Amino acid sequence: MITSTLSASLFFPPQIATVAQFTRSSLVISSPKIRGFKQSRSNIYRSRPCKCSVSVASGPPQIEMTEIQKPFPAEVSRTIVALASVGTLSMLNQDGFPLGFGVRFAVDSSGTPILCLTESQKSLSADNKCSLHVQLEQCGLRTLHCTILGTLEKPCDTMALRKLNSAWNKRFNELLDESLIHVINVEQVTQTEDYAENGVWIGLTDYSSAEPDPLRDCAVKIVDQINALHKEDIHRFCNVFVDLDFQFVDAKMVWVDRLGIDVHVRSAHDDIYGVRIPFPGEVTNEKGAKSSFNGMCQLAWEVEKNLCFPDFKKSVYVNRKGKSISVCAPEFQNSSITLEGWYSSLNY
């Protein structure tokens, strides 16, 4: 096989040339073997046509931005109830007053809450209408809220009780007395990004058909590692990828999901702004998230050093935290920017 590699130093600066290579086609020629008599070297290719194969090395994968820059509220709600295990169950008591008390809960594959309630707890309600309020604190910087509205029901089917008990055992590593198992038949869900912010109403169909975020079990670890070891990169992200019209003094990563990262930026006046910076493509696991972060670090560094042109639309910062949010995410357009190291994993 004859393979030749063309150096990229003629086309890119030295910092980029180390990762950019162009490979020519490889040509493989094999001569036929003819048994029974001996042929001379000059006659061998005239006897039969030669056989050959051509292989072409493919270039770097194209990176396409997804049109959806942030998970839908239904997906966020499913992520909250998948990670949390305690909540506040509220009902109207016999005197018409709202009564709330803490409960443990698990969820089945469709997000239906599974509760363990005694008869005395069940009798506190004047009817079966209830709500389950669940919170998820994200790295001490933000608290997501999800409130499920529905009706309490005690399943009677034996197979259904076994499945519900299995889901409870998976969450808490214990089996329940089946007479204590109750579920909430979900009717509506409301999801809020943080305290003092507007919520979003979610219908039953959207909630039950959504899936929890695939990074939910490793998100805290990724955020803690990046905030501890890559603070300079997060600051660079805010300078390069975000269109800020004020000077900021600090920036911290709040959360990571399959579509991007959330960052809190603190201004010189101690105002906190929430920023959404999407990945160039959807990720499905921890390795993919670190790889995307690594590629964005490379691109931000090259733009900062004027090694490549920033051919993308920047994010627009959102309103101060505590007010309603309107996210405008960045758009990475087709450009000549190369991200050769995009798919290499990030070592911490």
C-alpha positions as CSV (number, residue, x, y, z in Angstrom):
1,M,0.0,0.0,0.0
2,I,1.4,3.4,-1.0
3,T,0.2,6.2,1.3
4,S,1.4,9.8,1.3
5,T,0.6,12.5,3.8
6,L,0.6,16.2,3.0
7,S,1.7,18.5,5.8
8,A,-0.8,21.1,6.8
9,S,1.9,23.6,7.8
10,L,1.5,25.5,4.5
11,F,-2.2,26.2,5.2
12,F,-2.6,26.7,8.9
13,P,-0.6,28.3,11.8
14,P,1.7,26.0,13.7
15,Q,-0.8,25.6,16.6
16,I,-3.4,24.2,14.2
17,A,-1.1,22.4,11.8
18,T,-0.3,19.7,14.5
19,V,-3.8,18.3,14.2
20,A,-4.6,19.0,10.5
21,Q,-3.5,16.4,7.9
22,F,-4.6,15.6,4.4
23,T,-4.2,12.0,3.2
24,R,-4.0,11.1,-0.4
25,S,-5.7,8.1,-1.9
26,S,-3.9,4.7,-1.4
27,L,-3.4,2.5,-4.4
28,V,-2.9,-1.3,-4.0
29,I,-1.9,-3.4,-7.0
30,S,-1.7,-7.1,-6.9
31,S,-0.4,-9.3,-9.8
32,P,-2.2,-12.5,-10.7
33,K,-0.6,-15.8,-10.0
34,I,-0.7,-18.3,-13.0
35,R,0.1,-21.9,-12.3
36,G,1.5,-24.4,-14.7
37,F,4.3,-22.3,-16.3
38,K,6.7,-19.6,-15.4
39,Q,6.3,-16.1,-16.8
40,S,8.8,-13.4,-17.2
41,R,8.3,-10.1,-15.3
42,S,7.8,-8.2,-18.6
43,N,5.1,-10.5,-19.7
44,I,3.2,-10.9,-16.5
45,Y,0.8,-7.9,-16.8
46,R,0.1,-8.6,-20.5
47,S,-1.2,-12.0,-19.8
48,R,-4.1,-10.9,-17.6
49,P,-5.5,-7.6,-16.5
50,C,-4.2,-6.4,-13.1
51,K,-6.4,-6.1,-10.1
52,C,-6.4,-3.0,-8.0
53,S,-8.3,-1.3,-5.2
54,V,-8.4,2.3,-4.2
55,S,-9.0,3.5,-0.7
56,V,-9.6,7.1,0.2
57,A,-9.1,8.4,3.8
58,S,-12.1,10.3,5.0
59,G,-11.8,13.8,6.4
60,P,-12.7,15.0,9.8
61,P,-16.3,14.5,10.8
62,Q,-18.6,17.4,10.1
63,I,-20.1,19.0,13.2
64,E,-23.7,20.1,12.9
65,M,-25.6,22.2,15.5
66,T,-28.9,20.9,16.6
67,E,-31.8,23.3,16.3
68,I,-32.9,22.6,19.9
69,Q,-30.5,24.3,22.2
70,K,-32.1,23.4,25.6
71,P,-34.0,20.4,27.0
72,F,-37.8,20.8,26.9
73,P,-39.5,21.4,30.3
74,A,-41.0,17.9,30.2
75,E,-37.5,16.4,29.9
76,V,-36.3,18.6,32.8
77,S,-39.2,17.5,35.0
78,R,-38.5,13.8,34.2
79,T,-34.8,14.4,35.1
80,I,-35.8,16.1,38.4
81,V,-38.0,13.2,39.6
82,A,-35.4,10.6,38.3
83,L,-32.7,12.2,40.5
84,A,-34.7,13.2,43.6
85,S,-36.1,10.7,46.1
86,V,-38.0,12.9,48.5
87,G,-40.7,15.5,48.1
88,T,-43.6,17.2,49.7
89,L,-47.1,15.6,49.3
90,S,-49.9,18.2,49.7
91,M,-53.6,17.5,50.2
92,L,-56.7,19.3,51.5
93,N,-57.6,17.9,55.0
94,Q,-61.1,17.4,56.3
95,D,-61.3,21.0,57.4
96,G,-60.4,22.3,54.0
97,F,-56.9,23.4,54.9
98,P,-53.9,22.5,52.7
99,L,-51.6,20.0,54.4
100,G,-48.2,19.0,53.2
101,F,-45.8,16.4,54.6
102,G,-42.5,14.9,53.4
103,V,-42.5,11.6,51.6
104,R,-40.1,9.3,49.8
105,F,-41.0,8.4,46.3
106,A,-39.9,6.4,43.3
107,V,-41.0,6.7,39.7
108,D,-41.8,4.1,37.0
109,S,-40.8,4.2,33.4
110,S,-43.5,6.7,32.5
111,G,-42.7,9.1,35.4
112,T,-45.6,8.0,37.7
113,P,-44.7,8.7,41.3
114,I,-44.9,5.7,43.7
115,L,-45.5,6.4,47.3
116,C,-45.6,4.5,50.6
117,L,-48.6,5.7,52.6
118,T,-50.2,4.4,55.8
119,E,-53.9,4.4,56.2
120,S,-53.6,7.3,58.7
121,Q,-51.7,9.4,56.2
122,K,-54.2,8.5,53.5
123,S,-57.2,9.5,55.7
124,L,-55.8,13.0,56.1
125,S,-57.2,13.9,52.7
126,A,-60.8,14.9,52.1
127,D,-60.5,13.6,48.6
128,N,-57.9,12.0,46.4
129,K,-56.6,15.2,44.8
130,C,-53.0,16.0,45.7
131,S,-49.8,17.5,44.5
132,L,-46.2,16.3,44.9
133,H,-43.5,19.1,45.0
134,V,-39.9,18.0,44.2
135,Q,-36.7,20.1,44.3
136,L,-33.3,19.4,42.7
137,E,-30.4,21.5,43.9
138,Q,-27.7,21.8,41.2
139,C,-24.2,22.3,42.6
140,G,-25.4,24.8,45.2
141,L,-26.1,27.4,42.5
142,R,-29.6,26.7,41.3
143,T,-32.7,24.8,42.5
144,L,-35.0,23.3,40.0
145,H,-38.7,22.8,41.0
146,C,-41.2,20.3,39.7
147,T,-44.8,20.0,41.0
148,I,-47.0,17.1,39.9
149,L,-50.8,17.5,40.2
150,G,-53.0,14.4,40.2
151,T,-55.1,12.0,42.2
152,L,-54.0,9.3,44.7
153,E,-54.8,5.8,43.8
154,K,-54.1,2.4,45.5
155,P,-53.4,-0.2,42.8
156,C,-55.1,-3.6,43.2
157,D,-53.7,-5.6,40.2
158,T,-51.1,-8.1,41.4
159,M,-48.8,-7.7,38.4
160,A,-48.9,-3.9,38.6
161,L,-48.0,-4.0,42.3
162,R,-45.0,-6.2,41.6
163,K,-43.7,-3.8,39.0
164,L,-44.2,-0.8,41.3
165,N,-42.5,-2.7,44.1
166,S,-39.6,-3.5,41.8
167,A,-39.2,0.2,40.9
168,W,-39.2,1.1,44.6
169,N,-36.6,-1.6,45.3
170,K,-34.4,-0.3,42.5
171,R,-34.5,3.2,44.1
172,F,-34.2,2.4,47.8
173,N,-32.9,-1.2,47.8
174,E,-35.9,-2.4,49.8
175,L,-39.3,-4.0,49.2
176,L,-42.6,-2.5,50.4
177,D,-45.6,-4.1,52.0
178,E,-47.9,-4.0,48.9
179,S,-50.8,-2.8,51.0
180,L,-48.9,0.5,51.5
181,I,-48.2,1.2,47.8
182,H,-50.0,4.2,46.3
183,V,-49.4,6.0,43.0
184,I,-50.3,9.5,41.8
185,N,-52.2,9.5,38.5
186,V,-50.5,12.5,36.8
187,E,-52.8,15.1,35.3
188,Q,-50.6,18.2,35.0
189,V,-47.0,19.2,35.9
190,T,-45.4,22.6,36.4
191,Q,-41.6,23.1,36.2
192,T,-39.6,26.1,37.4
193,E,-35.9,26.9,36.8
194,D,-35.3,28.4,40.2
195,Y,-36.8,30.3,43.1
196,A,-38.8,33.5,42.2
197,E,-39.0,32.5,38.5
198,N,-42.0,31.8,36.3
199,G,-43.0,28.2,35.8
200,V,-44.1,26.3,32.7
201,W,-47.2,24.1,32.6
202,I,-46.7,20.6,31.1
203,G,-49.4,18.3,29.8
204,L,-49.7,14.6,30.7
205,T,-48.7,13.4,27.2
206,D,-45.6,15.5,27.0
207,Y,-44.5,14.5,30.5
208,S,-45.1,10.7,30.2
209,S,-43.4,10.5,26.7
210,A,-40.3,12.5,27.8
211,E,-37.1,10.8,28.8
212,P,-34.7,11.9,31.7
213,D,-31.4,13.5,30.5
214,P,-28.8,10.8,29.8
215,L,-26.1,12.8,31.7
216,R,-28.1,13.1,34.9
217,D,-26.0,10.6,36.9
218,C,-22.6,12.1,36.0
219,A,-23.6,15.8,35.7
220,V,-22.6,16.8,39.2
221,K,-19.2,15.2,38.8
222,I,-18.5,16.9,35.5
223,V,-19.6,20.3,36.8
224,D,-17.5,20.0,40.0
225,Q,-14.4,19.0,38.0
226,I,-14.7,21.8,35.4
227,N,-15.3,24.5,38.1
228,A,-12.3,23.2,40.0
229,L,-9.9,22.7,37.1
230,H,-11.1,24.7,34.2
231,K,-12.3,28.0,35.6
232,E,-10.1,29.9,33.1
233,D,-11.9,28.1,30.2
234,I,-15.4,29.0,31.6
235,H,-14.3,32.6,31.7
236,R,-13.0,32.3,28.1
237,F,-16.3,30.8,27.1
238,C,-18.2,33.8,28.4
239,N,-15.8,36.2,26.5
240,V,-15.9,34.3,23.2
241,F,-19.3,32.6,23.0
242,V,-21.5,35.1,24.9
243,D,-22.4,38.7,23.9
244,L,-22.0,40.5,27.2
245,D,-22.2,44.3,27.4
246,F,-20.8,44.5,30.9
247,Q,-17.6,43.4,32.7
248,F,-18.0,40.2,34.8
249,V,-15.9,39.3,37.8
250,D,-16.8,35.6,38.0
251,A,-18.4,32.8,36.1
252,K,-19.3,29.3,37.3
253,M,-20.8,26.3,35.5
254,V,-24.2,25.3,37.0
255,W,-25.2,22.2,35.0
256,V,-24.6,20.1,32.0
257,D,-27.0,18.2,29.9
258,R,-27.1,16.5,26.5
259,L,-27.4,19.8,24.6
260,G,-25.1,22.1,26.4
261,I,-24.1,23.9,29.6
262,D,-25.6,26.5,31.9
263,V,-23.3,29.2,33.4
264,H,-23.9,31.8,36.1
265,V,-22.1,35.1,35.5
266,R,-21.6,37.6,38.2
267,S,-21.2,41.3,37.3
268,A,-19.2,44.0,39.1
269,H,-22.5,45.0,40.8
270,D,-23.1,41.5,42.1
271,D,-25.9,40.8,39.7
272,I,-26.2,37.2,38.6
273,Y,-27.0,36.4,35.0
274,G,-27.8,33.0,33.6
275,V,-26.2,32.0,30.3
276,R,-26.9,29.1,28.1
277,I,-24.0,27.8,25.9
278,P,-25.0,24.8,23.7
279,F,-22.8,22.0,22.4
280,P,-22.3,21.9,18.7
281,G,-24.1,18.5,18.7
282,E,-26.0,16.3,21.1
283,V,-24.1,14.1,23.5
284,T,-25.3,10.9,25.1
285,N,-22.7,10.1,27.8
286,E,-19.9,11.5,30.0
287,K,-17.2,10.9,27.5
288,G,-19.1,12.8,24.8
289,A,-19.7,15.7,27.1
290,K,-16.0,16.0,28.0
291,S,-15.0,15.7,24.4
292,S,-17.4,18.5,23.3
293,F,-16.1,20.7,26.2
294,N,-12.5,20.0,25.1
295,G,-13.3,21.0,21.5
296,M,-15.0,24.2,22.7
297,C,-12.0,25.0,24.8
298,Q,-9.7,24.7,21.8
299,L,-12.0,26.9,19.6
300,A,-12.3,29.6,22.3
301,W,-8.5,29.7,22.8
302,E,-7.9,30.0,19.0
303,V,-10.4,32.8,18.7
304,E,-9.0,34.6,21.7
305,K,-5.4,34.3,20.2
306,N,-6.7,35.5,16.7
307,L,-5.8,32.2,15.1
308,C,-9.2,31.8,13.5
309,F,-12.1,33.9,12.6
310,P,-15.1,33.6,15.0
311,D,-17.6,32.6,12.4
312,F,-20.6,32.0,14.7
313,K,-23.4,33.9,16.3
314,K,-22.8,34.6,20.0
315,S,-25.2,33.9,22.9
316,V,-27.1,36.8,24.3
317,Y,-27.1,36.9,28.1
318,V,-30.4,36.4,29.8
319,N,-32.0,38.6,32.5
320,R,-30.9,38.8,36.0
321,K,-31.7,35.7,38.1
322,G,-35.0,36.0,39.8
323,K,-36.8,37.3,36.8
324,S,-38.4,35.5,33.9
325,I,-35.8,34.1,31.5
326,S,-35.6,34.5,27.7
327,V,-32.8,32.4,26.3
328,C,-31.2,33.2,23.0
329,A,-28.6,30.5,22.3
330,P,-25.6,30.8,19.9
331,E,-25.7,29.4,16.4
332,F,-22.6,27.7,15.0
333,Q,-22.8,28.3,11.3
334,N,-21.0,26.4,8.5
335,S,-17.5,27.9,8.4
336,S,-13.9,27.1,7.7
337,I,-13.2,26.7,11.4
338,T,-11.7,23.2,12.0
339,L,-12.1,21.4,15.3
340,E,-9.8,18.5,14.7
341,G,-9.5,17.7,18.4
342,W,-13.2,17.8,19.0
343,Y,-13.7,14.1,19.5
344,S,-10.7,13.5,21.7
345,S,-11.6,12.7,25.3
346,L,-10.8,15.2,28.0
347,N,-8.6,14.0,30.8
348,Y,-9.0,15.5,34.2
